[in-house]
Amino acid sequence: MVKHFEILATDGRARAGVLHTPHGDVLTPVFMPVGTQATVKAVPQRDLLELDTQIILANTYHLYLRPGDELIARRGGLHAFMSWPRPILTDSGGFQVFSLSELRKIDDDGVTFKSHLDGSMHRLTPEKSIRIQENLGADIIMCFDECPPPTDREYNEIALARTHAWAARCREAHRREDQMLFGIAQGGIFPDLREQSAQFLTALDFPGYAIGGLAVGESKEDMLRVLEWMDDALPHDKPRYLMGVGEPTDLLNAIARGVDMADCVLPTRLARHGAAFTHAGRLNLRNRAYAEDERPIDPECDCYTCRTFSRAYIRHLLHAEEWLGMYLMSIHNLAFLLELMRQARQAISRGQFAAFAQAWIARYRGNAS
Amino acid sequence: MVKHFEILATDGRARAGVLHTPHGDVLTPVFMPVGTQATVKAVPQRDLLELDTQIILANTYHLYLRPGDELIARRGGLHAFMSWPRPILTDSGGFQVFSLSELRKIDDDGVTFKSHLDGSMHRLTPEKSIRIQENLGADIIMCFDECPPPTDREYNEIALARTHAWAARCREAHRREDQMLFGIAQGGIFPDLREQSAQFLTALDFPGYAIGGLAVGESKEDMLRVLEWMDDALPHDKPRYLMGVGEPTDLLNAIARGVDMADCVLPTRLARHGAAFTHAGRLNLRNRAYAEDERPIDPECDCYTCRTFSRAYIRHLLHAEEWLGMYLMSIHNLAFLLELMRQARQAISRGQFAAFAQAWIARYRGNAS
């Protein structure tokens, strides 16, 4: 059997590794920019390559509804359709069905929902989600799961049973051998449920495991506690993917607890709202304080935005609602997170991760959401 | 005295030349992309350079209101503010005062108007327009003028007297020797008024002359007739700038009548509405016919968009209202016009412009607006 994941170095719970995919290797820990509708918002593909983006995420729910997974399959799959030569991960559509659509009915077999685009009715089941993801053709695909509020014990028990049954059906339905299917562990903030989820999924022997149901309202302490339980409970030789986390300090804290992969819309969404990551915390570039500020967003950043443009110019673009403002901010925020991940990998390889993360977070201070 | 403009070749009325500016030479005929608010909409500066954009236009009215010409002056002028190393032309603000603002009062001294941004009251006079344009620091600046409807004889007579008086005051007020101040000829579709305007402005000895008041509702035949009168009436050794024209066949027809420079929002505006220039006419990429079309927008185009992406993908982006769609379309439409200008210059140099333009237009056919 092909070995998909190799750990190159460990440092405490933190790990540096490499994930082998049909579209190339991914060095972990890795942050995956989100390209919901087959484009990372406001960032052209060649800019993503220039930033050395290793892998991007795309969205099953959105692409199923528009332009349609069968159309994308006829066009040669998502890589060819969007001209992206590197690895792609698709989520299962579960999270969006629950958060975006007008949900009509959830039962043990699947979910019936109304499209947020045109009101048409659709049904997703574990088998359908896998078929869509096979049509899209990402390198890594996800099991269809249910993501309940993390602190609701009763709902988590019901949803976990369903998520586990659906994971087994996804495993069974999945045919494409060039795709890795990851299981998704749920269980909210409850240690016994998380433990149970890890055991159930591990028995199904997935090539990787996602940690779902976090970063949706629980406290930071709860999130970090769950990550430690999961590090203990999940197999150490498989990649762990923390879904929906992109705040820099959260990423470092997650890596310190054995997380290898993460994705989030945060860097590009913040960018569109005028907020930039810097080593000294977040800046809101719309602020009057930057109206005549000649400095780049972050003097330590080497991205096109910071090499070329002043805070004053970017502030003007944001106030004028010009697309260039969103673009320059998005480029920068992605560059910042991707560089942070490179530094994290180096620190792990040198056995200095804890000190690195502590110093980095102390400087970044406070402004985390 | 410095020679700002040299004619390198002529072919009938058409001319190929070079315009010398403090930020470099501009080969003519040239199309100037419009960067209204100190950015060409949806196109980063490095993409403009990659397209070999020689000169861009920026807007006095918009930049005066936001972020303010004095702020831009303190930041080192428009080139430094927006990190654009090549030539810039600013218009006088006159056209926008008449078209965008809630105009309050026009008198022989100037114009009082209400900002379209916040309703604040402002006044522009010839002297104020020049001072703003000196603050912005473009290589080429324009006289403050009045642009009446081209077919209204009475209004054109009144406006022309004012435009001429204002041109003399602009000439008088202008101090910066590193900027070329162009006069703007008006006179609607009336040969005697156009003749009168050319004579008046020529007597003021500007380093270049714009042809204003066209492409605002008159017929194509009227526009071309005016261009022929202006070619006869304006000095042949000075550049002629046709304001507000960007349709490919119009550009070729204007070049055939002695026009050296033109600007228009058309390529970027069409892009945002999903329309692309191709050698076979305009395509509306939102059309269902392109949903699974693997071809690039224009197989003969060498831009990033056409080298990389299919019509099917671009159609998806446009329907999903993704920024990348506007970007890819804008890049292409600009690349298309800039390449057309390169071909026009070559054809003039070879003495084959008429045949080139005729063949090009015959193929492009019909879809012109």
Interface residues (C-beta under 8 A of the other chain):
Chain A: Q37 A38 T39 K41 A42 V43 P44 Q45 R46 H62 R66 P67 L71 R74 R75 F81 M82 S83 A291 E292 E294 Y304 T308 F309 S310 A312 Y313 R315 H316 L317 H319 A320 E322 W323 L324 M326 Y327 L328
Chain B: Q37 A38 T39 K41 A42 V43 P44 Q45 R46 H62 R66 P67 L71 R74 R75 F81 M82 S83 A291 E292 E294 Y304 T308 F309 S310 A312 Y313 R315 H316 L317 H319 A320 E322 W323 L324 M326 Y327 L328
